Amino acid sequence: MHTILIIGAGKSTSSLIRYLSEKSTPQNLHLIVADKSKAIAQKMLENSDSAEAMELDIFNVEARKKAIINADIVISMLPARFHIEVAKDCLVFNKNMVTASYVSKDMEELNEEVTAKGLTFMNEIGVDPGIDHMSAMKVIDEIKEKGGKMLMFESFTGGLVAPESDNNLWNYKFTWNPRNVVVAGQGGAAEFIQEGKYKYIPYQRLFRRTEFLEVPGYGKFEGLANRNSLAYRSVYGLEDIPTIYRGTLRRVGFSRAWNVFVQLGMTDDSYHLQNTENMSYREFVNSFLPYTPHDSVELKLRLAMKIEQDDLLWDKLVELDLFNANKKIGLKNATPAQALQKILEEKWTLQPEDKDMIVMYHKFGFELNGEQKQIDSTMVSIGENQKYTAMAKTVGIPVGIACLKILNKEITMPGVLRPIHKEIYQPILKELEEYNIVFNEQEKAYKGYNPDILS
């Protein structure tokens, strides 16, 4: 019997545990789900005969080491900053490891030792990063194998609300960590290269520089740049590509409305406000506006942001109850971002019957046999319910597939890895299709650009 240790029982583990539980009898698996709260771990198991819950404080070094030494493979579903301690133990005890998180600098520094021991530490095997890597590399490798030259790669992913649960003017609800949504884009300019020209979008302009995309069957979306797209040139082997751009998807109109919060300063997380415990929503808004004794908060906001009263953007702000004088922030010494998050969670939290949606869109521009072409590749996944969400599915199932393929020695490449190699992504993408995680590819003409015009 093979023992799989899953450390962390957060929201993304639901589909992972179900996937591995379904494989437990034919593959003779025993699952141990370890979490600081045994009750949370137990709740995720749903009385699975092949799994047990364990209480584990990862800061208890002896307990952590004991759990790892008794496992055949370890899956870390902890917050990203805690993976490294698990990884060091796996290295000491010669255990393979899987995470869905980005490869950190500390993790990368283990590569030489991991490789020397013949171990596989698979990272970035969730949805973004993960499915995005695998689906992109599949097409890029196919183009290169035919002798094609890459001209453009653009990639967008969005965690959104499913159409049947989309019932507010923002066309958005929190499907993952709300804090990450509120502070997204801060900490540096978005960097990318477009038609051979380096481009930078500072945070204060980020939500007004968007690209529109149409996903067949699901309508229009807007994409806004992620922080640093340039790093993916080396990851994907696209060092000389003229255009590379990675972004986040929202429904059309979201970014323009969100920009109001950015320009007012409501998304700032660098300082604390006074008396937020007793501050009303209306007072919170007013604290960012000029003092005028006779104008209402609503009028001051419209004047400051040049919003017409009949603009749908105004209706979006009103829908959030921002001008309510009775509702309190109720948080002690909150930053503007924390206060805004509190207000938004009241309106954007998924209800029990709501479903989420993951949308992914890749664009590949290339030249083949003297002809310029483009392939657009899209994937949409809809969640089942609030436990088995699309987010949990697209994170958890790739993690589970990678775990079993490493355990069964179908994936043997050593080192600190991303799933960008054909021997890794090909079998995983094939199995993902069984779970309706499928990419639809369309080929079209590529317009190209005029190199004599400074874009």
N, C-alpha and C positions, 0 to 999 in steps of 0.2 A: 504494500500500500504506500502511495506517495502522499506526503503531508505538505499542503500548501498553507503557508502562513500569510494572512492578509492583515496588515497593520493599519488601522484606521477604518472606521465604519461610518464615514460621512455619506452624503446624499449620492455620490457617484458610485458607491459600492453596490447598490441594489441590483443592478443588471449584471455586474461582475459576479456576485455571489450566486445569482440565479443561473447564469451561464455555467459556472463551474459545478454547481449542484447537479445540473442536468447531465453533466459529463462524468459525475462521480462514480456511478455504478459501472458503466462500460470501461472506464479508465482506472478504476480502483483508487479513487482519490479520497482523502480526508482533509476537510477544510477547517482551519482554525481562524476565526475572525477576532482579532484582538483590538480592544479600544479602551480608553480610559474609563468609559462607562460600559460595564458589562451588559446593562439593560439595553443600551442603544445597539450594541452588537447583536444581542439576542433578538431584538426586534427585526433586524435585517435578515435573520436566518429563516424566518417563517417556518419553524419546526422542521427544518431539513434534517433528515436522518444521517446525512454524510458530513454534517458540520457542527461545530461547537463554538460557543462564545467564550472569550477569555478577557478578564480584566488585565489591562497592561498600561502602566505609566511608562512612557518611553524614556523618561528622565531617570527612571530606576534602572541603572546600568546593568545590575545583576539579573533582574527580571527580563530585561530586553535581550540580553545575551542568551539566557536560558531558552527563551522562546525561539530565537533564531537558530540556535545550534540543533534543536530538535526538528527543524523543518527541512524539506528537500529543496524548496524554492521559496523566496520571499517576495511578496507584492507590497510595496509601500504606497498607501493611499493617504499618507499624512500631508499636511501643508508642506510646500516645497522646501522650505528652509530646514526641515527636520530629516529629510532623506539622507543627508550625508552621514549622520550617526549610524543609521541602519546600514548604509553602504559599507562603512568601515568594519562593522561587525560581520557582514556577509563576506568581506574580503578575508578577514581573520579565519572564519570558519568554512571557507570555500563553498559558499552558497551563491547560486545565481539569483538575480534580482530584477524586478520589473517596476517601473514607475511611469506615470503619465505626464510628469512634469518636465519642463525645460532642463537641459543639461546645464548645471551651474558650473561656475569656475572650479569650485572645490571638487565636484564630481568629475570633471574633466581631468583634474590632476591625478585621479586614481587610475586613469586609463592604462598606463604602463604596467602597473602592478596587476590590474585585472586581466590584462592580455597575457602577461607572463604566467598567470595561474590558470589560463584557459577558461576563465569565467565569462559569462555574458551578463552585463548590466544594461538591460534594455530601458531606454528613457524615451520620452516624447511619443508615447504610443497610445494617446487618448484620441481626442477629436482635433483640437487645435492647440497644441501640436499633436500630430499623430496621423489621423486620416488625411489631413491636408498634405502632409509629407508624402504619404504612400500614393495617393491618387495623383499628385503632381509628378512624382518621379516616374510613375508608370508611363505617362504621356511623354514626358521629356526624354526618357530612355528610348521609347518607340520612335520618336522623331530623329534622335541621333543615330539610332541603328539603321535607319533608312538613308542616312547621309544628310539629313536636314541640319540647318543652322538656326539656332534659337534667336529670335528678334525681340520677343516680349514675353514676360510672364507676370500676370497679375492674379492675385489670390485673395478671396474675401470669405469670411466666415461670420455668421451671426447666430447668437442664441436669442430666439424671439418667441413670441406667443403664437400658437397655432391659429389658423384662420377662424376656426369654430369658436375660439375663446377670445378673439380680438374684438373687444367691446369698449375701448376708450379712444379718445381723439388722438392720442399719441401713438396708437397701434403698437403699444409696448407694455410689457410687464417684466418684473424681475424673474428671470429663469435660473439665475445663479447668484453669485455673491453681489449684493447691492452696492457694497462699498466700492468694488472694482469698477462698477458702472459710473458711480459719481465722480471718482477721481481719474477716470480713464484719460489718457493722453497727456497727463502732467509729468514733469520731470525731464523735459527735453523736447526738442523739435522732432517732428516726424521727418525721416530721411529716406529718400528713394532716388532712383534715376529714371528719367523719362526721355526717351528718344535721344539718348546720349548726353543729356544734361542733368547734372545733379540738382535736386530740388529739396527744399526744406520748408516745412510748414510749422511755424511756432504755435504753441498751444492756443493762444488767443485768436488764431485764424483757422484752427483745425476743423471746426464744425461749420465753416462756410466754404470749404474746399472739398466738394463731394463729387462722386461719379455715379451715374445712374445705370442700373442693370435690370434686365428683364429676365425673370426665371419662369420658364414655360409652366403654365398651370398655376402659378402663384403670384403673378403680377410684378410690379416694379419695386425696386429697392434702391437705397443709396449706400454707397461705400465711402468710408472715410479712412484716412491713412492710419496704420499702426505706427508705432514709434520708429523702429529701425528696420527697413526692408533690405538695406544693403548687406546685412550679415548673411542673408540667404543666397547670395551669389556663390559663396564658397561651399555652403551646405549642399546646394543643388548642382554644383559644378557648372555655374553660369557666370563665370568671372567676366566674360567679355560681352554680356548681353546688354543691348542698348536701353531696355526698359524692364525694371523689376519693381513691383509695388505690391505690398500686402495691406489689407484693410479689413475693417469691421463693417458688417451689414446692419442697417436699420431700414425701417419703412420710410418712404419719401416724406419729408417734412419734419421728421424727428430732429435732425441736426440743427435746422434753423431755429426751432423752438428751444432746444437745449442750449444753444448759443446765448440766449438771454441770461441763463444762470451763469454761464462762463463770464460774460461781460460785466455782470453785476458783482461778481466775486463770490457767488454762493457755493462754488465747488472748491474753494480754497481750503486746504487742510493744514495750513502752516501756523495758524494762530487760534486762540480761543476767544469766544464771545462772552460778554458779561451777562449774568442772570438768565441764562438760557433755560434754567429749570422752570421759571415762571413766565418766560417770553412767549407771547402768542405768535401764531403763524403770521398774522398781519404785522406785528412788531418786527418780526424777523425780516420780512420783505422791506419794511420801512427803514430798517437800520442801514440799508445799502443805498438809500435814496437821499437827495438833498433835503434840507430843512426848509419847508415853506409853510407858514402857519395857516394858509387858507385852502391849499390844494389837497385833495384826497390822495391816499396811497395809490389807488388805481390810476388816477390822472398823472401823478408824478412818474409812475412806472411807464405808462404809455408815452409820455413826453421824452423820458430819458432814453428809451429804446426805440422810439419812432414807430410805435405800433398803432395802427388804425383800429378803431373800436370794432369795425366789422371784419377784421382780419381773423382767420381761423386760428392763428397763433395765439391771439388773445383768449379765445375760447378754451384753448389747451391749458393756459395758465389758470383760468378761472376754474376749470374742471378739477384741478389739484387742490382746491380749497385754500389757496395761498393767502387769501384776504380775510380769512376767518379770524375774528378777534377773540373768540372763546377757546379755541383749541390751543393747547400749550405744547411747546417743544418737549418739555419734561426731561431734558437731559442736563446734567450738571456740567458746566464749563465746556460746552460743545464747541467744536470748530464749525465754521460755516458748512463744510461738507457733511459733517455728522448731523447737523440740524436739517439740512436739505434731505438727506437720506431718510431721516425720521418722517418727514412730510411725505416723501414719495412712497415709502413702504406702505403707508395707509391706503394708497390708491393703486399701487402697482404690484402688490403681493398676489401671487396666483391663488385663486380660490380652489377648494377641493375638487371641483369638477373641471377645472381648467386643464388644458394641455399645452405643452411647450413645443417648440419647433427649432431644429437646427438646419440652417441653409448654408451651403458651400458653393462657391462659384470660382472656377479657374478660367483664365484666358491664356492661351498659348499662341503666340505669333511666331512663324518660322518661314524659312525659305528652303524649298526643296525642288531640285531640278530646274532652277531658274525661276520658279513661280513662288510668290508669296501667299501664304495661307494662314488661316487661324482656326484653332479648335477651342470651342467653349464647352466646358465640362461642369455640370451642375448636379448637386445631390441635396435632397430634402428628406429629413426624418422627423416624423411626428411622434410625440410621446404617447404613452398609454394612459397614464394617470400621474398623480403627484408623487408616487413612489418610483414607478418605472418611467421616468421622464426620457425625452429624447436626449437630453444632456447626459444622463446616467448611462443610457444605451450606447451612445457614440463614444463615451469615455471607457465604460466598463467592459464592453464586449471585445474591443481590440486588445485591451490589457489581458483579458482572459485567454484569448486566442494565442497571444504571444507567450504567455506563461506556459500553456500546455505544449506549444511547439518547442520551447526551450527544454521543458521537462522531458519530453519524448525524443529529444535530440534531433528534431527536424530543423531546428535553428541551432547552429553550433558556433557561429562566428564569435570570437572572443573580443572583449573590450567594452568600453563605455560607448554604447551605440545609440543611434537614431534609426528609425525604420526606413532608411533611404536606399538600401541595397536590394536588388531584385530578389535574391534568395530569401529576403525577409518580407518585403511588401507583397510579392506576388501571391503566395499562399494565404496571407492574411486577408488581402482584398477579396480573394476568391471566396473565402468562408464568410466574410461580411455580407456578401450578396445573399446568403441564406437567411440573413436577418434583415433583408430589405434595405440594406445600406448600399445603394447602387448609384453609380455615376452615369449620367446620360451625356454623351459626347456628340457635338454637332460641328461639322467642318464648314467653313465659309471663307470668303475672300478676305485677305488682310490688306488694309488700306496703305500701310506703311507711312512714311513721312518724307518731307523734303529736307535733306541735310543742309541746304543753303539758308533755311529759315531758322532763326534762333527761337526755339519753342519756349 
